[in-house]
Amino acid sequence: MKISTELLKGVLEGIVLQKISAGETYGYEITKYLNDHGFEDVVEGTVYTILMRLEKNQLVAIEKKKSSIGPARKFYRLNAAGEARLQEFWQHWHYLNAQMTQLEAEKNDDLA
């Protein structure tokens, strides 16, 4: 299913934070994770923009490591602020999900 860019934009940061919380990772691996989980339209440029924003907002710790197939890679880990942002994301997600479920139920009641 193709999801509008605007709708997806608000969710991708949380998904990226969730992936990083599972363990140290890098941009291409995050992109592959998203693609493998149904977000086929997400490209590396989008992921790197999110990673730069996470870095700017000091939500991740970064370590550069040599790569056997090219230049050094930046590896990302969540720091305490990133963990807090991830928890906040899930709180907001659960609230929004509950509200949307309620609205859908009302719509279905109106149609009946």
Secondary structure, DSSP 8 states (H G I E B T S, - for coil): ----HHHHHHHHHHHHHHHHHTS-B-HHHHHHHHHHTT-TT--HHHHHHHHHHHHHTT-EEEEEEEETTEEEEEEEEE-HHHHHHHHHHHHHHHHHHHHHHHHHHHHHHHH-
